[in-house]
Amino acid sequence: MPDRVTYYAVVNDLSSREQPSGVFRRTYTEDGGKSDEAFTRKLKWEYSTSLVSAERGDLMNEFIEITEDEANQIVKRIRAQVTGGSN
């Protein structure tokens, strides 16, 4: 069971915090482990190394820590874009 989850908005030259290009979450486990996932256009959370890459100096994207509610809104927007539903 996760001990803590941190969410991040993905921002680059073509997006902003208000309209991020994506959303990530980092799950910390009780045993000290962590796992990074991106919410994808497959409409599910999938493992990703992008957050670790950014921490190691890859400056293509900026990862801005956000609240769970903000993350849920981004997920909702992505779902609407992929399915053609209204946001």
N, C-alpha and C positions, 0 to 999 in steps of 0.2 A: 504494500500500500504506500502511495506517495506521502512523504512528510510535508513537502511544500512544492508548489508549482508557481513559476514566474512566467509571465507572458510578455512578448515583445512585438511591436509593430515594425515591419520592414519598410524602410524608407530609402529611396535612391533618387537619382536626378529627375525621374519621371513621376515621382509620387511625393506625398507629404504625410505628416502625422495624421492629419484629418482624413486623408485618402491614401493609406499605405498600400504598398504593392503586395503585402502578405502579412501573415501572422505566424509566430513561432511560440512554442512553449518549452520550458526547461523544467523537467520533473526531477526533484531531489528525493532520494529514497532514504529510509531510516538507517541503512547500512553505509551511508556516505556516497552512494553512487548517484549518477545523474544521467538523464537521457534527453536528447533534444529532438523535437518534432516540428514539422511545418504542416499547416492545414493546406492540403493540395486541391487542385482542380478535380481530383478524383473524389472530392468531398469527404476526405478522411484525414486523420492525423497520421503522418508518415515520418519515419526516422530521417534526419537530415544532419549534415555536418556543417552547414552554412554558418551557424552561430559560433561554433568553435573556430572556423576559418576567420571570421571577423575578429575574434579575440586574438588571433595570431597575426593580425595585420592586414587581412584582405579588406580593403576599404570600399569595395563595390557597393555594399549596402550598409546602412546604419540600422542598428537594432535598438529601438527605444522601448524601455520598460513601460508597460501599460497595465491597467487593472484587468481582472477577469471579465468584468462587464464590457470594457472596451474590446477585448479579444472576442467576446461573444458577438458583438456588433459587426466586427470584421468578418467573422465566420458567416454570419447571416448574410452579409453583402456578397461574399464569394459564392455562397449557395445560390443566391438570387441571380447572380451573373451567369453561373454555369447552367442553371435550370431554366433561365428565362423568366423566372418569377419576379414579382415586385419585391422591393426591399422594404 
